[in-house]
Amino acid sequence: MILFAYDGKAERGALLAEIDKALASRGMLPLGQVRHDDKGAPVCDNYFISITHTDVKIIVAVSRVPVGVDIERSDRRPPRGVPDMASWTAYEAHCKSHGEGIRVSDIRSGLPRIRARRFDIFGGYTLAVAGGDDDCETVMLPKR
């Protein structure tokens, strides 16, 4: 799995082109056509993909197995009934990796225990990844 990180406003096509360039430099196939499924989740031809952004921070997870990623500002208040942002980002990442939407019933009854990995790519932000390949590389994409 590769986590592509970008700090700034980005035009979608340029960001995807940078990801394809980074994949090619590792001898990997390009993403292929990136589109959205009937639930609005991103899908591409050659990998599983998950995209998250907040403010001007963008994370794109590319994996050979289903993956979900979420990033939020650490100082943001979690939704009512959620203990902290770490729990919330893990829950959102889990839902994305399983192709599910967020369920209000989960929030009201207490979030299920979620297994997610945490990454500290951007200070002041909480980042969680659910699913994805066991090995992980982080690539900071250059500013455009």
MDTraj code that builds the backbone (N, CA, C; nanometers):
import mdtraj as md
import numpy as np

residues = "MET ILE LEU PHE ALA TYR ASP GLY LYS ALA GLU ARG GLY ALA LEU LEU ALA GLU ILE ASP LYS ALA LEU ALA SER ARG GLY MET LEU PRO LEU GLY GLN VAL ARG HIS ASP ASP LYS GLY ALA PRO VAL CYS ASP ASN TYR PHE ILE SER ILE THR HIS THR ASP VAL LYS ILE ILE VAL ALA VAL SER ARG VAL PRO VAL GLY VAL ASP ILE GLU ARG SER ASP ARG ARG PRO PRO ARG GLY VAL PRO ASP MET ALA SER TRP THR ALA TYR GLU ALA HIS CYS LYS SER HIS GLY GLU GLY ILE ARG VAL SER ASP ILE ARG SER GLY LEU PRO ARG ILE ARG ALA ARG ARG PHE ASP ILE PHE GLY GLY TYR THR LEU ALA VAL ALA GLY GLY ASP ASP ASP CYS GLU THR VAL MET LEU PRO LYS ARG".split()
xyz = np.array([
    [0.0850, -0.1172, 0.0000],
    [0.0000, 0.0000, 0.0000],
    [0.0894, 0.1232, 0.0000],
    [0.0435, 0.2226, -0.0691],
    [0.1132, 0.3506, -0.0687],
    [0.0143, 0.4586, -0.0269],
    [0.0544, 0.5419, 0.0683],
    [-0.0226, 0.6594, 0.1065],
    [0.0423, 0.7796, 0.0398],
    [-0.0299, 0.8415, -0.0501],
    [0.0178, 0.9619, -0.1162],
    [-0.0385, 1.0810, -0.0394],
    [0.0495, 1.1697, 0.0042],
    [0.0098, 1.2847, 0.0846],
    [0.0398, 1.4125, 0.0084],
    [-0.0545, 1.5058, 0.0156],
    [-0.0367, 1.6346, -0.0512],
    [-0.0862, 1.7429, 0.0427],
    [-0.0091, 1.8496, 0.0525],
    [-0.0437, 1.9624, 0.1378],
    [-0.0642, 2.0845, 0.0494],
    [-0.1877, 2.1176, 0.0218],
    [-0.2199, 2.2324, -0.0621],
    [-0.3430, 2.2043, -0.1457],
    [-0.3882, 2.3067, -0.2138],
    [-0.5012, 2.2872, -0.3058],
    [-0.4473, 2.2215, -0.4309],
    [-0.5227, 2.1255, -0.4828],
    [-0.4742, 2.0508, -0.5985],
    [-0.5857, 2.0309, -0.6992],
    [-0.5506, 2.0412, -0.8240],
    [-0.6425, 2.0067, -0.9318],
    [-0.6378, 1.8557, -0.9454],
    [-0.7539, 1.7929, -0.9528],
    [-0.7657, 1.6464, -0.9495],
    [-0.6767, 1.5782, -1.0533],
    [-0.6822, 1.6230, -1.1766],
    [-0.6047, 1.5603, -1.2836],
    [-0.4552, 1.5674, -1.2580],
    [-0.4081, 1.6816, -1.2092],
    [-0.2653, 1.6982, -1.1820],
    [-0.2220, 1.6076, -1.0665],
    [-0.3064, 1.5962, -0.9643],
    [-0.2751, 1.5101, -0.8502],
    [-0.2672, 1.3635, -0.8948],
    [-0.3642, 1.3182, -0.9738],
    [-0.3634, 1.1801, -1.0218],
    [-0.2433, 1.1542, -1.1132],
    [-0.2039, 1.2532, -1.1918],
    [-0.0865, 1.2388, -1.2786],
    [0.0405, 1.2214, -1.1947],
    [0.0521, 1.2954, -1.0838],
    [0.1679, 1.2807, -0.9944],
    [0.1704, 1.1415, -0.9308],
    [0.0528, 1.0906, -0.8953],
    [0.0452, 0.9561, -0.8378],
    [0.0884, 0.8532, -0.9415],
    [0.0396, 0.8658, -1.0649],
    [0.0803, 0.7728, -1.1713],
    [0.2314, 0.7780, -1.1941],
    [0.2883, 0.8969, -1.1878],
    [0.4328, 0.9128, -1.2055],
    [0.5095, 0.8400, -1.0935],
    [0.4613, 0.8550, -0.9701],
    [0.5251, 0.7881, -0.8563],
    [0.5095, 0.6364, -0.8666],
    [0.3945, 0.5897, -0.9123],
    [0.3746, 0.4456, -0.9298],
    [0.4692, 0.3924, -1.0367],
    [0.4813, 0.4633, -1.1481],
    [0.5702, 0.4209, -1.2576],
    [0.7148, 0.4137, -1.2102],
    [0.7573, 0.5066, -1.1251],
    [0.8954, 0.5064, -1.0763],
    [0.9236, 0.3851, -0.9874],
    [0.8182, 0.3198, -0.9409],
    [0.8315, 0.1982, -0.8594],
    [0.8037, 0.0717, -0.9407],
    [0.7907, 0.0884, -1.0740],
    [0.7648, -0.0253, -1.1621],
    [0.6228, -0.0782, -1.1512],
    [0.5310, 0.0061, -1.1069],
    [0.3917, -0.0345, -1.0876],
    [0.3032, 0.0204, -1.1991],
    [0.1891, -0.0428, -1.2185],
    [0.0919, 0.0040, -1.3165],
    [0.0349, 0.1388, -1.2732],
    [-0.0135, 0.2189, -1.3688],
    [-0.0818, 0.3429, -1.3310],
    [-0.2179, 0.3106, -1.2691],
    [-0.2815, 0.4113, -1.2127],
    [-0.4133, 0.3916, -1.1548],
    [-0.5144, 0.3434, -1.2584],
    [-0.5022, 0.3941, -1.3792],
    [-0.6050, 0.3704, -1.4801],
    [-0.7138, 0.4749, -1.4619],
    [-0.8272, 0.4513, -1.5220],
    [-0.9358, 0.5482, -1.5118],
    [-0.9889, 0.5520, -1.3682],
    [-0.9958, 0.6728, -1.3107],
    [-1.0513, 0.6911, -1.1770],
    [-1.1911, 0.7483, -1.1941],
    [-1.2875, 0.6794, -1.1357],
    [-1.4277, 0.7196, -1.1456],
    [-1.4937, 0.6928, -1.0098],
    [-1.6230, 0.7117, -1.0012],
    [-1.6956, 0.6876, -0.8760],
    [-1.8011, 0.5801, -0.8965],
    [-1.8174, 0.4939, -0.7957],
    [-1.9200, 0.3904, -0.8044],
    [-2.0565, 0.4512, -0.7715],
    [-2.1601, 0.3673, -0.7668],
    [-2.2954, 0.4179, -0.7438],
    [-2.3159, 0.4764, -0.6044],
    [-2.2229, 0.4510, -0.5116],
    [-2.2307, 0.5098, -0.3772],
    [-2.1425, 0.6334, -0.3642],
    [-2.0718, 0.6687, -0.4724],
    [-1.9857, 0.7865, -0.4701],
    [-1.8423, 0.7601, -0.4304],
    [-1.8074, 0.6328, -0.4069],
    [-1.6704, 0.5985, -0.3677],
    [-1.5804, 0.5934, -0.4904],
    [-1.4547, 0.6392, -0.4781],
    [-1.3641, 0.6328, -0.5926],
    [-1.3223, 0.4883, -0.6220],
    [-1.3146, 0.4558, -0.7489],
    [-1.2642, 0.3263, -0.7949],
    [-1.1717, 0.3523, -0.9124],
    [-1.0748, 0.2642, -0.9306],
    [-0.9861, 0.2773, -1.0463],
    [-0.9608, 0.1387, -1.1038],
    [-0.8974, 0.1352, -1.2186],
    [-0.8815, 0.0111, -1.2934],
    [-0.7864, -0.0894, -1.2296],
    [-0.6770, -0.0441, -1.1708],
    [-0.5697, -0.1361, -1.1331],
    [-0.5484, -0.1583, -0.9837],
    [-0.6158, -0.0814, -0.8991],
    [-0.5941, -0.0918, -0.7556],
    [-0.7235, -0.0600, -0.6816],
    [-0.7209, -0.0855, -0.5511],
    [-0.8230, -0.0305, -0.4630],
    [-0.7719, 0.1068, -0.4224],
    [-0.8614, 0.2019, -0.4097],
    [-0.8207, 0.3395, -0.3815],
    [-0.9183, 0.4009, -0.2814],
    [-0.8652, 0.4857, -0.1948],
    [-0.9473, 0.5623, -0.1021],
    [-0.8878, 0.7024, -0.0941],
    [-0.9737, 0.8007, -0.0904],
    [-0.9294, 0.9403, -0.0903],
    [-0.9953, 1.0129, 0.0264],
    [-0.9168, 1.0933, 0.0969],
    [-0.9704, 1.1771, 0.2033],
    [-0.9020, 1.3128, 0.1990],
    [-0.9742, 1.4131, 0.2455],
    [-0.9134, 1.5472, 0.2532],
    [-0.9827, 1.6263, 0.3623],
    [-0.9104, 1.7204, 0.4158],
    [-0.9635, 1.8177, 0.5102],
    [-0.8762, 1.9414, 0.4971],
    [-0.9372, 2.0556, 0.5074],
    [-0.8641, 2.1797, 0.4825],
    [-0.7911, 2.1646, 0.3487],
    [-0.6591, 2.1736, 0.3508],
    [-0.5811, 2.1558, 0.2277],
    [-0.4902, 2.0334, 0.2367],
    [-0.5222, 1.9408, 0.3237],
    [-0.4469, 1.8156, 0.3363],
    [-0.5222, 1.7069, 0.2600],
    [-0.4506, 1.6349, 0.1739],
    [-0.5117, 1.5296, 0.0929],
    [-0.4304, 1.4016, 0.1115],
    [-0.5004, 1.2904, 0.1316],
    [-0.4367, 1.1587, 0.1390],
    [-0.5081, 1.0677, 0.0398],
    [-0.4301, 0.9982, -0.0426],
    [-0.4831, 0.8990, -0.1354],
    [-0.4138, 0.7671, -0.1019],
    [-0.4931, 0.6671, -0.0638],
    [-0.4394, 0.5340, -0.0340],
    [-0.4600, 0.4463, -0.1568],
    [-0.3529, 0.3801, -0.1999],
    [-0.3566, 0.2902, -0.3155],
    [-0.3089, 0.1537, -0.2661],
    [-0.3906, 0.0501, -0.2901],
    [-0.3614, -0.0817, -0.2351],
    [-0.4069, -0.1924, -0.3307],
    [-0.3533, -0.3110, -0.3095],
    [-0.3967, -0.4277, -0.3875],
    [-0.5195, -0.4948, -0.3253],
    [-0.5546, -0.4561, -0.2025],
    [-0.6721, -0.5091, -0.1330],
    [-0.7564, -0.3904, -0.0847],
    [-0.8835, -0.4120, -0.0516],
    [-0.9686, -0.2998, -0.0091],
    [-0.9048, -0.2167, 0.1023],
    [-0.9222, -0.0861, 0.0909],
    [-0.8602, 0.0075, 0.1844],
    [-0.9539, 0.1261, 0.2058],
    [-0.9461, 0.1836, 0.3242],
    [-1.0188, 0.3060, 0.3551],
    [-0.9281, 0.3982, 0.4336],
    [-0.9399, 0.5274, 0.4087],
    [-0.8553, 0.6247, 0.4768],
    [-0.9394, 0.7459, 0.5156],
    [-0.9066, 0.8043, 0.6309],
    [-0.9742, 0.9269, 0.6729],
    [-0.8762, 1.0152, 0.7486],
    [-0.8885, 1.1458, 0.7276],
    [-0.8068, 1.2444, 0.7982],
    [-0.8980, 1.3549, 0.8487],
    [-0.8710, 1.3997, 0.9695],
    [-0.9457, 1.5096, 1.0315],
    [-0.8493, 1.5935, 1.1145],
    [-0.8851, 1.7195, 1.1344],
    [-0.8065, 1.8029, 1.2251],
    [-0.8175, 1.7450, 1.3656],
    [-0.7068, 1.7361, 1.4349],
    [-0.7057, 1.6793, 1.5703],
    [-0.7846, 1.7635, 1.6695],
    [-0.7927, 1.8956, 1.6451],
    [-0.8635, 1.9830, 1.7392],
    [-1.0131, 1.9929, 1.7107],
    [-1.0598, 1.9227, 1.6102],
    [-1.2016, 1.9230, 1.5771],
    [-1.2779, 1.8368, 1.6782],
    [-1.3977, 1.8778, 1.7121],
    [-1.4800, 1.7973, 1.8032],
    [-1.5407, 1.6820, 1.7250],
    [-1.5340, 1.5616, 1.7803],
    [-1.5957, 1.4479, 1.7121],
    [-1.7479, 1.4576, 1.7197],
    [-1.8176, 1.3828, 1.6347],
    [-1.9640, 1.3822, 1.6435],
    [-2.0101, 1.3405, 1.7823],
    [-2.1248, 1.3887, 1.8193],
    [-2.1823, 1.3564, 1.9507],
    [-2.1903, 1.2049, 1.9680],
    [-2.1432, 1.1581, 2.0815],
    [-2.1445, 1.0153, 2.1103],
    [-2.0153, 0.9446, 2.0750],
    [-1.9230, 1.0145, 2.0094],
    [-1.7940, 0.9562, 1.9717],
    [-1.6892, 1.0110, 2.0682],
    [-1.6084, 0.9234, 2.1299],
    [-1.5169, 0.9700, 2.2351],
    [-1.4060, 1.0646, 2.1886],
    [-1.3510, 1.0432, 2.0697],
    [-1.2388, 1.1262, 2.0247],
    [-1.2217, 1.1128, 1.8738],
    [-1.1370, 1.1993, 1.8174],
    [-1.1168, 1.1989, 1.6725],
    [-1.0468, 1.0721, 1.6243],
    [-0.9640, 1.0111, 1.7068],
    [-0.8979, 0.8867, 1.6666],
    [-1.0024, 0.7776, 1.6413],
    [-1.1022, 0.7686, 1.7282],
    [-1.2101, 0.6708, 1.7094],
    [-1.2914, 0.7032, 1.5848],
    [-1.3166, 0.8327, 1.5639],
    [-1.3975, 0.8733, 1.4489],
    [-1.3256, 0.8438, 1.3163],
    [-1.1977, 0.8794, 1.3065],
    [-1.1271, 0.8541, 1.1805],
    [-1.1139, 0.7041, 1.1543],
    [-1.0945, 0.6249, 1.2594],
    [-1.0883, 0.4795, 1.2419],
    [-1.2215, 0.4266, 1.1899],
    [-1.3318, 0.4770, 1.2452],
    [-1.4650, 0.4339, 1.2016],
    [-1.4895, 0.4708, 1.0555],
    [-1.4591, 0.5960, 1.0185],
    [-1.4787, 0.6379, 0.8792],
    [-1.3925, 0.5559, 0.7843],
    [-1.2673, 0.5326, 0.8196],
    [-1.1782, 0.4527, 0.7345],
    [-1.2329, 0.3106, 0.7189],
    [-1.2815, 0.2533, 0.8285],
    [-1.3393, 0.1185, 0.8254],
    [-1.4597, 0.1134, 0.7305],
    [-1.5486, 0.2102, 0.7425],
    [-1.6667, 0.2144, 0.6554],
    [-1.6254, 0.2233, 0.5084],
    [-1.5264, 0.3068, 0.4789],
    [-1.4793, 0.3192, 0.3409],
    [-1.4188, 0.1887, 0.2903],
    [-1.3423, 0.1202, 0.3740],
    [-1.2765, -0.0031, 0.3293],
    [-1.3773, -0.1150, 0.3030],
    [-1.4937, -0.1074, 0.3643],
    [-1.5977, -0.2079, 0.3449],
    [-1.7076, -0.1616, 0.2491],
    [-1.6913, -0.0428, 0.1911],
    [-1.7906, 0.0083, 0.0976],
    [-1.9236, 0.0402, 0.1635],
    [-1.9192, 0.0759, 0.2902],
    [-2.0404, 0.1058, 0.3668],
    [-2.0484, 0.2548, 0.3962],
    [-2.1670, 0.2997, 0.4206],
    [-2.1851, 0.4357, 0.4659],
    [-2.1795, 0.4422, 0.6171],
    [-2.1697, 0.5614, 0.6691],
    [-2.1710, 0.5828, 0.8128],
    [-2.3133, 0.5599, 0.8617],
    [-2.3255, 0.4845, 0.9687],
    [-2.4582, 0.4544, 1.0235],
    [-2.4798, 0.5332, 1.1518],
    [-2.5867, 0.6120, 1.1533],
    [-2.6201, 0.6907, 1.2713],
    [-2.6406, 0.5983, 1.3911],
    [-2.6935, 0.4784, 1.3685],
    [-2.7156, 0.3846, 1.4794],
    [-2.5833, 0.3460, 1.5465],
    [-2.4759, 0.3349, 1.4687],
    [-2.3445, 0.3053, 1.5270],
    [-2.2990, 0.4190, 1.6174],
    [-2.3245, 0.5407, 1.5748],
    [-2.2806, 0.6569, 1.6517],
    [-2.3608, 0.6671, 1.7808],
    [-2.4906, 0.6462, 1.7714],
    [-2.5773, 0.6578, 1.8899],
    [-2.5519, 0.5468, 1.9911],
    [-2.5218, 0.4268, 1.9417],
    [-2.5047, 0.3135, 2.0334],
    [-2.3592, 0.2935, 2.0761],
    [-2.2700, 0.3735, 2.0238],
    [-2.1276, 0.3584, 2.0553],
    [-2.0594, 0.2866, 1.9401],
    [-1.9535, 0.3430, 1.8911],
    [-1.8864, 0.2858, 1.7747],
    [-1.8337, 0.1460, 1.8047],
    [-1.8422, 0.0568, 1.7051],
    [-1.7822, -0.0755, 1.7255],
    [-1.6306, -0.0624, 1.7348],
    [-1.5653, -0.1617, 1.7943],
    [-1.4185, -0.1608, 1.7994],
    [-1.3677, -0.1795, 1.6570],
    [-1.2842, -0.0904, 1.6156],
    [-1.2324, -0.0896, 1.4793],
    [-1.0820, -0.1070, 1.4846],
    [-1.0320, -0.1916, 1.3983],
    [-0.8868, -0.2061, 1.3859],
    [-0.8405, -0.1174, 1.2702],
    [-0.7620, -0.0189, 1.3039],
    [-0.7094, 0.0730, 1.2029],
    [-0.5682, 0.1136, 1.2423],
    [-0.4884, 0.1422, 1.1410],
    [-0.3524, 0.1919, 1.1665],
    [-0.3555, 0.3435, 1.1671],
    [-0.2723, 0.4009, 1.2501],
    [-0.2632, 0.5463, 1.2604],
    [-0.1296, 0.5930, 1.2023],
    [-0.1357, 0.7064, 1.1372],
    [-0.0154, 0.7641, 1.0785],
    [-0.0085, 0.9104, 1.1167],
    [0.1132, 0.9586, 1.1414],
    [0.1348, 1.0985, 1.1742],
    [0.2107, 1.1614, 1.0578],
    [0.1363, 1.1962, 0.9547],
    [0.1971, 1.2546, 0.8357],
    [0.1967, 1.4066, 0.8459],
    [0.0844, 1.4607, 0.8908],
    [0.0712, 1.6051, 0.9076],
    [0.0455, 1.6326, 1.0551],
    [0.1303, 1.7131, 1.1183],
    [0.1081, 1.7500, 1.2570],
    [-0.0256, 1.8203, 1.2737],
    [-0.0964, 1.7880, 1.3823],
    [-0.2240, 1.8520, 1.4078],
    [-0.3418, 1.7845, 1.3388],
    [-0.3165, 1.6709, 1.2756],
    [-0.4217, 1.5967, 1.2049],
    [-0.4201, 1.4516, 1.2498],
    [-0.5384, 1.3920, 1.2569],
    [-0.5536, 1.2515, 1.2928],
    [-0.5836, 1.1741, 1.1655],
    [-0.5018, 1.0733, 1.1373],
    [-0.5137, 0.9958, 1.0139],
    [-0.5248, 0.8480, 1.0486],
    [-0.6250, 0.7816, 0.9921],
    [-0.6434, 0.6385, 1.0141],
    [-0.6603, 0.5678, 0.8804],
    [-0.6054, 0.4458, 0.8735],
    [-0.6187, 0.3610, 0.7557],
    [-0.6725, 0.2259, 0.8016],
    [-0.7784, 0.1801, 0.7357],
    [-0.8356, 0.0479, 0.7637],
    [-0.8183, -0.0382, 0.6391],
    [-0.7806, -0.1632, 0.6599],
    [-0.7567, -0.2524, 0.5468],
    [-0.6257, -0.2163, 0.4802],
    [-0.6165, -0.2474, 0.3528],
    [-0.4947, -0.2178, 0.2781],
    [-0.3886, -0.3240, 0.2988],
    [-0.2873, -0.3201, 0.2144],
    [-0.1755, -0.4132, 0.2250],
    [-0.1031, -0.3925, 0.3577],
    [-0.0400, -0.4994, 0.4081],
    [0.0335, -0.4896, 0.5347],
    [0.1512, -0.3936, 0.5257],
    [0.2259, -0.4019, 0.4150],
    [0.3391, -0.3105, 0.4003],
    [0.2862, -0.1759, 0.3525],
    [0.3514, -0.0701, 0.3994],
    [0.3022, 0.0638, 0.3678],
    [0.4180, 0.1596, 0.3470],
    [0.4057, 0.2388, 0.2441],
    [0.5018, 0.3443, 0.2141],
    [0.4248, 0.4757, 0.2073],
    [0.4843, 0.5827, 0.2571],
    [0.4244, 0.7154, 0.2469],
    [0.5040, 0.7980, 0.1476],
    [0.4344, 0.8601, 0.0546],
    [0.4978, 0.9449, -0.0467],
    [0.4376, 1.0843, -0.0375],
    [0.5235, 1.1815, -0.0117],
    [0.4792, 1.3208, -0.0147],
    [0.4840, 1.3690, -0.1588],
    [0.3720, 1.4116, -0.2118],
    [0.3692, 1.4601, -0.3497],
    [0.4191, 1.6039, -0.3539],
    [0.4932, 1.6377, -0.4591],
    [0.5487, 1.7732, -0.4685],
    [0.4397, 1.8777, -0.4906],
    [0.4636, 1.9953, -0.4369],
    [0.3710, 2.1083, -0.4590],
    [0.3754, 2.1480, -0.6050],
    [0.2604, 2.1896, -0.6560],
    [0.2518, 2.2313, -0.7960],
    [0.2323, 2.3805, -0.8027],
])
top = md.Topology()
chain = top.add_chain()
for i, resn in enumerate(residues, 1):
    res = top.add_residue(resn, chain, resSeq=i)
    for name in ("N", "CA", "C"):
        top.add_atom(name, md.element.get_by_symbol(name[0]), res)
traj = md.Trajectory(xyz[None], top)
